């Protein structure tokens, strides 16, 4: 699956065709589940990917509001990934 930033950077693709953009950061369920039985801490460092996703959000929100969803299998603990996105984008987090 292409990253949000790679889609935003494509000149031939308008990813924002509605009143807002919805980004889903999903992960590899099997990979995370193999590392931990609980989803209460980060088990895979996705920092570099989160930084790229934050850049995409910053570009997109210049045009429309952006809603981002993070699931626990992205890095092992969705609240921490959401905190990283908020810190990198100066956005507002909603639980």
Long-range contacts (C-beta under 8 A, 24 or more apart in sequence): 3-49, 3-52, 3-53, 3-56, 4-52, 4-53, 4-56, 4-57, 4-60, 5-52, 5-53, 5-55, 5-56, 5-59, 7-56, 8-56, 8-59, 8-60, 15-60, 16-60, 16-63, 16-64, 18-64, 19-64, 19-65, 20-64, 20-65, 20-66, 20-67, 21-60, 21-61, 21-64, 21-65, 21-66, 21-67, 22-66, 22-67, 22-68, 22-69, 23-53, 23-56, 23-57, 23-60, 23-66, 23-67, 23-68, 23-69, 24-68, 24-69, 24-71, 25-50, 25-53, 25-68, 25-69, 25-70, 25-71, 25-74, 25-81, 26-71, 26-73, 26-74, 27-71, 27-72, 27-73, 27-74, 27-75, 27-76, 28-73, 29-73, 31-73, 32-72, 32-73, 32-75, 32-76, 33-73, 35-76, 36-76, 39-72, 39-73, 39-76, 39-77, 39-78, 40-77, 41-76, 41-77, 41-80, 42-75, 42-76, 42-77, 42-80, 42-81, 43-75, 43-76, 43-77, 44-75, 44-76, 45-75, 46-74, 46-75, 46-81, 47-84, 50-75, 50-81, 50-84, 50-85, 50-88, 51-88, 53-85, 54-84, 54-85, 54-88, 54-89, 57-85, 57-89, 57-91, 58-89, 61-89, 61-91, 66-91
